[in-house]
Amino acid sequence: MTRRLIAALLVFCLMIPLAPCAGAALISAENYGAVEYWDGSVDTDWYNSSLKNITLYTGAQLAGLASIVRSGKDTFEGKTIRLGADIVLNDFVLDGNGELITEDLQTWQPIGCYRNGWQPFSGTFDGRGHVISGLYDNNTTAFNDDKNHGLFGYTHSAEIKNVTLVDSYIYSYDYVGGIVGNAYNSRIVNCAVYASVGGPVHVGGIVGATAMNTEVVNCFAAGSVTSNRYVGGVAGHMDGTSVMENCYSASEVFIYEDAFENYGGSIPNGGVVGVADDGAVIYSSGYLADTAETAIGSGDGDVRMIYENHLVNEDILWELNSLASREDGLYCWADDEGWPVVDGEERQLDVNHYRNLVYVETTGFENYVYTWNFFADASLYAEGQFIDVNENEWYGVYGDGSIQTAVCLGIMNGYSDGTFLPNNELKLCEAIKMALMVYDIYNFGQPGQYEMGAVWYEQIVASAIEKGIIREGDFADYNASATRCEMAYIFSRALPESQLGQINNVYSLPDVTESTEHYESVFLLYRAGILTGNDTQGTFAPYTTISRAQAAAIIARLAVVSMRKTVDF
């Protein structure tokens, strides 16, 4: 079997926007917008044992997490670690054939290990769709002391989700996986891997081995996995209490040449799982034809073979949704660019489509369908935390939750006296600041840091002009109250128009014409479901002021696609 990287499949199985792998040419880290390369240093300055929610932005901080866990200082049980940016650990680890380019690389130490006793990661790690690239973990020594290798070596009672790992090489003696080497009582959800993963035994594209009720859900692997036995495209070994759902592999599964000589016929391997013990549950999963001889080397499960001709047009959506077992979600395109394009004999994925396909769930605060890079942290808002917010009003928790969402997104907050002032007029400078935060989160994964000078909004306005949110001379007085049409103009430019897709056929309004200031922005936001008007006719009142509660509703709908409104007028 020749080694080939089937990139076309890489776009089809996650609940998060996917990262690509190329056919004959490796997609490098620069394609992911990463801004900082890891120098091998370890940064633990961010650590505070009392913090329950932590966001990491650099390779050094991620290495600091590994250092803290491996030392036994903290398992992070009950805590959540999030990524706030893409991270490049090394640049160009693999060539176009998935082979290691050089060993002159910064070496990764896994998060969690067995080293003179178990040192697990036991918290929640949320990649938030960010890409980790260039992980190099080539453990050819001290096999017996430290067997568990991958991004995470050993997890116990942990959840790892929304992580994409690309251009990576991982090799160790035992329990080797792209995301987790050895997972106990853990959940691995919405993760994608393109890597070369290898070792003598228990090797999987996503996880080396699972035990104690571990679940692997909505995960995808591409690249190669190589071992003597217990090797699978997604998982090397699943014990009888483990569950796999809606997972797919386009990884080539290889057996070392001397495996038959050393192990005889006992070399179980499969396109999805190498060995599934009696009791393990595997369903709604698949693997690409010709990447392995069998779906599961030893054991049973609901697995189907996927063919390349299923992946070349819009039929991919039908194929994927027919595989899905859940009724609360579906796959859809994140924009209207079209399906992935496979380029000629090399079968190289058009990289412009690498984040097009998403899996969406439609219910619950934590299951909002977000615009790219946004995330609402529920811990930032407690019901009744603002003394002047009536949670039964339209903007309250028992209304549409606008204020709660805007606060949990980190874009709005209250005042030191415990008020939110929902009915206060929004000033132009405040609207520009909020729009700039939306812009920065979408483009960079976090709000920008702006110095407060003698005029607090001076640098904010300058940055908004530089980024094209507003123009020099648009407004004479930034301290003036924002009108509704001015607000529409400012907020409509915080996101690219591709993120404001039309869901409403609104082409006329009772009080908005071509002579109305910023009328194009007003109609754009109506069609996108961001604005809904003040009555059943869609009256907008363009020159009246806007309240903080109304601004919260607009921010929520910009950031959370599932909160946008359909109208019929």
Secondary structure, DSSP 8 states (H G I E B T S, - for coil): ------GGGGGSS-SS------SSS---GGGGT---B--S----TT--TT-SEEEE-SHHHHHHHHHHHHTTS---TT-EEEE-S-EESSS--B-TTS-B--S-S-----BSEESSSEE-B-SEEE-TT-EEE--EEE--S-GGG---BSSEEEEES-EEES-EEEEEEEE-SEEEESSEEEEES-EEES-EEEEEEE-SEEEESSEEEEESS-EEES-EEEEEEEESEEEESSEEEE-TT-EEES-EEEEEEEE-TTHHHHHTT---EESSEEEE-TT-EEESEEEETTS-S-SEEES---EEEE-GGGSSSTHHHHHHHHH---SSEEEEESSSS-S--EETTTTEE-GGGTT-EEEEE-SSGGG--B-TT----GGG--TT-STT--TTSTTSTTTT-HHHHHHHTTS----TTS---TTSB-BHHHHHHHHHHHHHHHHHSS-------SSTTHHHHHHHHHTTSS-TTS-S-TTSB-BHHHHHHHHHTSS-GGGS---S----BTTB-TTSTTHHHHHHHHHTTS---SSTT----TTSB-BHHHHHHHHHHHHBGGG------
